[in-house]
């Protein structure tokens, strides 16, 4: 029997967007099994915890209509990407490439990873036209300012964003109320 080809699609997925899901679907046509690696990536200051991001990606995968979900696994990782890729027996690392913006970073990362382990290839899938401009970063910015993100993420992710920013707003409002009370008390004392 031919050896099963395992691919790994690593990312921060903070949160997963329609652009990511498109890459996932296309990647499943290239590999027998796809491991989605959710990077802890504390340096990027994600708004969703690793556990939340993994759970949200799993929800998206469960909702895929084409049966591909049976060949997809979602896992968190916080070690070196190449070590994680080796530990899951991956033959390829899949990355998505949007016009211009991603090139330099991805080029460097692929080059470094090739040095670390030349047997594991990085494969780039060009972002589809309609998802070219979608980034998790802008989705978060738009969501935070109360804009409509439903063109960029699934209805499930939209809900998660609403909750996240709703909670953050409540905390900020409570904080402002507290400051106002403290100001009033201080003014009375004068
Ligand atoms: P990272 O922190 O590793 O860049 P991201 O979650 O931002 O994690 O992205 C994971 C991968 O998905 C990267 O290869 C990125 O270029 C790609 N990607 C992000 N958004 C899109 C999109 N709209 N279309 C195609 N690929 C994308």
Boltz pocket constraint, residues with backbone or C-beta under 6 A from the ligand:
constraints:
  - pocket:
      binder: B
      contacts: [[A, 10], [A, 11], [A, 12], [A, 13], [A, 14], [A, 15], [A, 17], [A, 18], [A, 19], [A, 20], [A, 23], [A, 41], [A, 44], [A, 94], [A, 95], [A, 96], [A, 97], [A, 98], [A, 102], [A, 125], [A, 126], [A, 127], [A, 128], [A, 131], [A, 132], [A, 133], [A, 134], [A, 135], [A, 136]]
      max_distance: 6.0
